[in-house]
Amino acid sequence: MKIYLTAIIQSKEEYRTEVMEVLQNMVKETRKEEANESYILHQGIEDKNQFVFYEIWKNKEGLALHNQQSYIETFGALVDEKLQEKPQIFLTTII
């Protein structure tokens, strides 16, 4: 079953550029993953510190493997210090 994931990330103003660079690297690397069908990063128009991922995964196993990658761990290291709050993650399926 395909998994549709939306993640909302809110960076702290002073770390926006650094966070965006890490997120852009995640896009570059994730698009190489076999289980990934779509991995799109958006930035807020009114709030430049807000980033939104829209992702499509072939299955939950592929998503689990993705979450073990070094570039995802690099992002995880930013969460406590450089984000305003923990990312909001929504896992969905089409109905």
Summary of the structure (lengths in Angstrom):
residues: 95
radius of gyration: 13.0
end to end distance: 12.0
largest distance: 39.9
contacts: 269
relative contact order: 0.31
helix: 38%
strand: 33%
